[in-house]
Amino acid sequence: MAFYYVYILQTINEPFHYYTGFTEDLSARLQSHNSGNCPHTSKFKPWRIKTAIAFSDRGKALEFETYLKSGSGRAFAEKRL
């Protein structure tokens, strides 16, 4: 069974800076962020995984990622995740 991950990264050097994303391979994606391959996250590396949630349904995972990137989703993540 394949899983789809919605994750929240936290910078190690600036612990109040976060990034939310979606992937099918969590460890490879973290490595990509930490190697500087992602323009949005390269200047804040290194990163650590703060939260990762696995979904068996790709559509639900993408919907949850979109929600976490909204204003109410960011508030939810800050309070609950």
C-alpha positions as CSV (number, residue, x, y, z in Angstrom):
1,M,0.0,0.0,0.0
2,A,1.3,3.4,-0.9
3,F,1.2,6.3,1.5
4,Y,1.1,10.0,0.8
5,Y,2.6,12.4,3.4
6,V,1.7,15.9,4.4
7,Y,4.6,17.2,6.4
8,I,5.6,20.3,8.4
9,L,9.3,21.1,8.5
10,Q,10.9,23.3,11.1
11,T,14.2,25.1,10.7
12,I,16.9,24.0,13.2
13,N,18.6,27.5,13.3
14,E,15.3,29.5,13.4
15,P,12.8,27.3,15.2
16,F,9.8,29.6,14.5
17,H,10.1,29.2,10.7
18,Y,8.0,26.4,9.2
19,Y,7.3,24.9,5.8
20,T,4.4,22.7,4.8
21,G,4.5,20.2,1.9
22,F,3.3,17.0,0.3
23,T,5.3,14.0,-0.8
24,E,5.3,10.3,-1.5
25,D,8.8,9.7,-0.1
26,L,9.3,11.6,3.2
27,S,13.0,10.8,3.7
28,A,14.0,11.7,0.2
29,R,12.0,15.0,0.4
30,L,13.7,16.0,3.6
31,Q,17.1,15.3,2.1
32,S,16.1,17.4,-0.9
33,H,15.1,20.3,1.3
34,N,18.4,20.0,3.3
35,S,20.6,19.8,0.2
36,G,19.3,23.1,-1.1
37,N,17.4,21.7,-4.1
38,C,14.2,23.6,-3.2
39,P,14.3,27.3,-3.8
40,H,11.6,28.1,-1.2
41,T,13.5,26.4,1.6
42,S,17.2,26.5,0.7
43,K,18.0,29.7,2.6
44,F,16.6,28.3,5.9
45,K,18.3,24.9,5.9
46,P,18.9,22.7,7.8
47,W,15.3,21.4,8.4
48,R,13.8,18.8,10.6
49,I,10.5,17.1,10.4
50,K,8.1,18.6,13.0
51,T,5.0,16.7,11.9
52,A,4.2,14.1,9.3
53,I,0.8,12.6,8.6
54,A,0.4,9.6,6.3
55,F,-2.7,9.2,4.1
56,S,-3.7,6.3,2.0
57,D,-5.8,8.6,-0.3
58,R,-3.7,11.0,-2.4
59,G,-6.6,13.4,-2.9
60,K,-7.2,13.7,0.9
61,A,-3.6,14.3,1.5
62,L,-3.5,17.2,-1.1
63,E,-6.7,18.6,0.4
64,F,-5.1,18.6,3.9
65,E,-1.9,20.2,2.6
66,T,-4.0,23.0,1.0
67,Y,-5.9,23.4,4.3
68,L,-2.7,23.7,6.3
69,K,-1.5,26.4,4.0
70,S,-4.7,28.5,4.6
71,G,-5.1,30.9,7.4
72,S,-7.2,28.7,9.5
73,G,-5.0,25.7,8.7
74,R,-1.9,27.6,9.9
75,A,-3.7,28.4,13.2
76,F,-4.7,24.8,13.6
77,A,-1.2,23.6,13.0
78,E,0.3,26.1,15.4
79,K,-2.1,25.1,18.1
80,R,-2.4,21.3,17.5
81,L,0.6,20.1,15.5
